[in-house]
Structure formats: structure tokens, C-alpha cells
């Protein structure tokens, strides 16, 4: 993952910081509508599907979208994320 992101440290956001950093609660984080733009990466296999599912910003709600169109909308990158 370091090679993909050019980051020295990658770790999950602490739950008590999540809302203030992203605008979302735990279980509802979506790459759409974040308070600021975060790097987003999709596994390259996502393009094999007509649609992929992401959080709609609220626990239990999902959005289904074409991976390539979604990546374009949020400036995400496709890469190999599997070992």
C-alpha cells in the first residue's frame, strides 16, 4: 500500500475523530461528499462489474454505481489492492 499512496504511515481514522474529519459517522463513510478530498483507490477488478456498491453516507444505505464513472467523479485510482 505504501507504494500506491506514497505514504509512510497508513492507519484507520480513530472513531472519535471520524465525524470531524469526514462529516460521516462510523459505518456511513463514503468517498462521495467528504469534508475534504482524500485519496481513494479501487481494486482494478472493480471495472469487471456493471456496478459496485459504496456507502451512501448513512449506515445501512448503499449506492450502486459504475466503477469507472464513480472513479471519475471522485478522482479515484484503479490499482491492484490484493496480495
SVG drawing of the C-alpha trace seen along z (x, -y; Angstrom):
<svg xmlns="http://www.w3.org/2000/svg" viewBox="-30 -20 37 32">
<polyline fill="none" stroke="black" stroke-width="0.4" points="0.0,0.0 2.9,-2.4 4.0,-2.2 0.5,-3.0 -0.1,-6.0 3.5,-7.2 2.7,-7.3 5.0,-6.2 2.1,-5.5 -1.4,-4.3 -3.9,-3.7 -7.6,-3.9 -9.1,-7.2 -9.9,-7.0 -13.6,-6.7 -13.7,-9.8 -12.1,-11.8 -14.2,-10.4 -17.1,-12.8 -15.0,-16.0 -12.6,-14.8 -15.1,-13.3 -18.5,-14.6 -19.7,-11.0 -20.4,-8.6 -18.8,-5.2 -20.5,-2.8 -21.5,-5.6 -18.3,-6.8 -18.5,-7.3 -15.9,-8.6 -18.7,-11.0 -19.2,-14.2 -16.3,-14.1 -15.4,-17.4 -12.1,-17.3 -10.7,-15.2 -9.0,-12.1 -7.0,-9.8 -9.3,-6.9 -8.2,-3.7 -10.3,-0.9 -9.0,2.5 -8.6,2.9 -11.1,5.8 -13.9,3.3 -14.1,2.5 -15.2,6.1 -18.6,5.4 -21.5,3.4 -21.9,1.7 -20.1,1.6 -21.6,0.7 -20.4,-2.1 -21.8,-3.7 -24.4,-6.3 -23.3,-8.3 -25.6,-6.7 -25.4,-3.3 -27.3,-0.7 -27.7,-2.8 -25.7,-1.9 -25.2,-3.4 -24.6,-1.2 -22.6,-2.9 -20.5,-2.1 -16.9,-1.9 -15.3,-3.9 -17.8,-6.7 -17.6,-6.8 -13.8,-6.9 -14.0,-9.8 -16.4,-11.7 -14.2,-11.4 -10.8,-11.3 -10.1,-7.7 -7.4,-5.5 -7.6,-1.9 -4.7,0.3 -4.0,3.8 -5.0,3.9 -4.9,7.7 -1.9,9.7"/>
</svg>
